[in-house]
Amino acid sequence: MRNGFSLIEVIVAVFLISVGLVAAFSLINQTIYHTQTVSSRLTAIYLAQEGLEIVKNIRDSNFLNVYNWKNGLNSCESGCGADYNSATLDPAWNTYLRFDGNFYSYNSGPDTKFRRKITVTPDGSDILNVSVDVSWSDKGRPYNKIIEERLYNWQQQ
């Protein structure tokens, strides 16, 4: 009987352990990448929904203040930006959103990778087509999420 392992057995064992470790590290790396991508997509969807809610809030505030329901929404056919507490849409939208630790805005905190473009186009006298496009880039790949909705003059006179 022999005691110990032959050189061939040691090489095979080291090879199998190496293959297993490389596969595990590759799986961990892919999981981290996909987790970051999914997190960015979720944030983009929330930012797009927030943009749509900002437009709805402006429209509803116009109704409450007895203004024309399209007041502040007419000049955004080529794109606008707005913060969560905005009362109007800003045509200077093409900047990165900032994150101050609590909220995304254009005013405070460091730049993020997200840009939000709100487009409002009239479709007749009582309909506005609203499109919100949130774009970002991860590891050199561009991404974007777009949501669209039609707003109506629900207080027709």
N, C-alpha and C positions, 0 to 999 in steps of 0.2 A: 504494500500500500504506500501511496505517495502522500506526503504531507504538504499543504500549501497549494497554490494555484500556478498554472503555467502562464507564461507571458501572453499567450493567445487569449486565455480566459480573462486576464486582467484588461487587455485591450478591448475585448468585446464588452465587458462590464462598464468600463469608462465610456465607451461609445454610446451604449444604451442610456446611461445616466445623462450624458451630454445632450442626446437627442431629446430626452424627457425635459430637461431644464430649458432648452431652447424653445420647445413647444409651449411650456408653461409661461415663459417670459413673453413670447409672441402673443399668447392669448391675453395676458394681462395688459400688454400694450394696446391691443385692439379694443379691449374693453374700456380702457381709459379714453381712447380716442372717440369711441362711439358715445360714451357718457358725456363728453364735452360737446359733441355735435348735437346730441338730443337736448342737452341743457340750453344751448344757443338757439335751437329751433323753438323750444318752449318759450324762451324769453322773447324771441321775435314775434311769436303768435300773440303773446300778451301785449307787446308794444303796439302791434297792429290793431288789436281790439281796443286798446286805449285810445289810439288815434281816431278810430270810428266813434267811440264814446265822446271824445272831445267835440267832434262835429255835431253829434246829436245834442250835446249840452248847449252849444252855441245856438243851434236852431231853437231849442226849447226855451232858452233865455230870451231870445227874440220874441217868442210868443208871449212870454210872461211880461215883458217890458213893452208890449204892443208896438214892436218894430216890425218892419218887413221881415218875414220869416227867413229870407235869404241874406239878410244883413251880415256882412263880414264873411260870407261864403262864396261870393261871386268872383273873386279875383284869384282863384286857385286852379285854373284849368291846366297850368303848367307845373303845378306842385307847390305845396306850402308845408310849413312845419308848425307845430304847436306843442306846448307843454300841457301837463295834466290839469293845470289850473288856468289855462289860457281862456280869455274871453273873445279872442280873435285869432284868425289864422295868419301866419307870418310867411310872406313870399320867400324869405331867405332861409330855405329849409336845408340846403345841401351841406350841412355840417354834421359832425358826429354828435350823437346824444351823449350826455355826461351822466355819471352815476355818483350821487353824493352819499351813498350808504343806505339811503331810504328810497329815493325816487330817481327815475330817469328824467332829465330835463336838458335844456340847452344852456342853462345858466351856471350851475355849480357842480363841482366835482371833476375828477379826471375824465378825459375822453374814453368812450367805450368803442367797440368795433361796430356798433349799430348806427344806421341812418334810417330815418323815417320820412317818407314822402306821402303827403296827403293830397289827393287830387279830387277836386269837386267840379263836375261838369253838369250844366243844366240839360235837362231832357224835357223840353216843354216848359210851361209856366209853373207847374205844380209838382215837378219831380227833379231831384238832384241825384246824380250818380256819384257815389263816393267810393274811392279806391284808396287803400292804404298799403303802401309797399315798404316793407322793412328789409333792408339789405345789410349784409355783413360778409366778412371774409374770414375763413379759418384755414390756416396752413396753406395759404395761396389759392384756395378754392373759393369762388364767389357763391354766395347763397342768397336767396330772398324768399320772403313769404308775402303773399298779397291776399287781402280780403276786400270784398266789395259788397256794397249794399246800396239800395235805393231809398232815399228819404223823400217823404211826401209832405205836402202842406196839409196837415191834418186839421187845420183850422180854416178851411176855405171860407171865404166871405162872399 
